[in-house]
Amino acid sequence: MERLFPFVLRSRNLLVGRETLRRSKGRLHFVLITHDLSEKSRDAVLADFTHYPVVQHYMSEDLERFFGLRGTKVIGFEKSGLAQSIYAELKQHRLNKPEQPAAGPALPDAPEQPRAAKP
């Protein structure tokens, strides 16, 4: 999947930092956090982005090597086919499941009405 990262830079679909991610929730596909992020910060990211998949993989040094981002531990990917491909390969490292809207009460099945015969 690292082979796709240069295309992310070229397409400008990378969102860097928690504050940028908060402002860009409408465009966000998923969030990637590093293993060296503190537990308190990790919990804060999980709380802030409950409606989005949060994936934990790589170290901050890896993000520097892949994206040229020094000291970055939280990045997001904008909605795109490229982001879908990357997320599909990182899905096994997902920390949360996005919240689904609550389903309403199940409606009872309506009894079938006999059909009227055609004249």
C-alpha positions as CSV (number, residue, x, y, z in Angstrom):
1,M,0.0,0.0,0.0
2,E,3.0,2.3,0.5
3,R,3.2,2.4,-3.3
4,L,0.0,4.6,-3.3
5,F,1.4,7.2,-0.9
6,P,3.1,9.3,-3.6
7,F,-0.2,9.6,-5.3
8,V,-1.8,10.9,-2.1
9,L,0.7,13.7,-2.0
10,R,0.2,14.5,-5.7
11,S,-3.6,14.5,-5.3
12,R,-3.5,16.6,-2.2
13,N,-5.9,14.3,-0.4
14,L,-3.9,14.3,2.8
15,L,-5.2,16.1,5.9
16,V,-2.6,16.7,8.6
17,G,-3.2,17.3,12.3
18,R,-6.3,17.0,14.5
19,E,-7.5,20.5,14.2
20,T,-7.4,20.3,10.4
21,L,-9.3,17.0,10.6
22,R,-12.0,18.5,12.8
23,R,-12.6,21.3,10.3
24,S,-12.7,18.9,7.4
25,K,-15.1,16.3,8.6
26,G,-17.3,16.6,5.6
27,R,-14.4,15.5,3.3
28,L,-12.9,12.9,5.6
29,H,-12.8,9.2,4.6
30,F,-10.7,7.8,7.5
31,V,-8.1,8.8,10.1
32,L,-4.6,7.2,10.5
33,I,-2.8,7.5,13.9
34,T,0.6,6.2,14.7
35,H,1.6,3.7,17.3
36,D,3.7,6.3,19.2
37,L,0.7,8.5,19.8
38,S,0.1,8.8,23.6
39,E,-2.9,6.8,25.0
40,K,-4.6,10.1,26.1
41,S,-4.3,11.6,22.6
42,R,-5.5,8.3,21.1
43,D,-8.6,8.3,23.2
44,A,-9.3,11.9,22.3
45,V,-9.0,11.1,18.5
46,L,-11.3,8.1,19.0
47,A,-13.8,10.4,20.8
48,D,-13.6,13.2,18.2
49,F,-14.0,10.9,15.2
50,T,-16.5,8.3,16.4
51,H,-18.3,8.5,13.0
52,Y,-15.2,7.7,11.0
53,P,-12.9,4.7,10.9
54,V,-9.7,5.2,12.9
55,V,-6.7,3.1,11.9
56,Q,-3.6,2.7,14.0
57,H,-0.5,1.8,12.0
58,Y,3.1,3.0,11.4
59,M,5.3,5.2,13.5
60,S,5.8,9.0,13.2
61,E,9.2,8.3,11.5
62,D,7.3,6.3,8.8
63,L,5.0,9.2,8.1
64,E,8.1,11.4,7.8
65,R,9.6,9.0,5.3
66,F,6.4,8.5,3.3
67,F,4.9,12.1,3.3
68,G,7.7,14.3,4.5
69,L,5.8,15.2,7.7
70,R,8.1,15.6,10.7
71,G,6.6,14.8,14.1
72,T,3.1,14.1,12.7
73,K,1.1,11.4,14.5
74,V,-2.4,12.0,13.2
75,I,-3.4,12.3,9.5
76,G,-6.6,11.9,7.6
77,F,-7.4,11.0,4.0
78,E,-10.0,12.8,2.0
79,K,-12.8,10.9,0.3
80,S,-11.6,9.5,-2.9
81,G,-11.0,6.2,-4.7
82,L,-7.4,6.4,-3.7
83,A,-8.4,6.7,0.0
84,Q,-10.8,3.7,-0.4
85,S,-7.9,1.6,-1.8
86,I,-5.6,2.6,1.1
87,Y,-8.3,2.0,3.7
88,A,-9.1,-1.4,2.3
89,E,-5.5,-2.4,2.9
90,L,-5.4,-0.9,6.4
91,K,-8.8,-2.1,7.5
92,Q,-7.4,-4.9,9.7
93,H,-5.7,-2.2,11.9
94,R,-8.9,-0.4,12.6
95,L,-9.5,0.6,16.2
96,N,-13.1,1.5,16.1
97,K,-16.2,0.7,14.1
98,P,-18.0,3.9,12.9
99,E,-21.2,4.4,14.7
100,Q,-24.3,3.5,12.7
101,P,-27.5,5.5,12.9
102,A,-29.8,3.9,15.4
103,A,-32.4,1.7,13.7
104,G,-36.0,2.4,14.6
105,P,-38.2,-0.3,16.0
106,A,-39.0,-3.0,13.6
107,L,-42.4,-2.7,12.1
108,P,-44.6,-5.8,12.1
109,D,-45.2,-7.4,8.8
110,A,-48.5,-6.4,7.2
111,P,-50.8,-9.3,6.6
112,E,-51.1,-10.1,3.0
113,Q,-54.4,-9.0,1.4
114,P,-56.0,-11.3,-1.1
115,R,-55.9,-9.8,-4.6
116,A,-59.1,-9.2,-6.4
117,A,-59.5,-11.3,-9.5
118,K,-59.5,-9.5,-12.8
119,P,-62.9,-9.4,-14.6
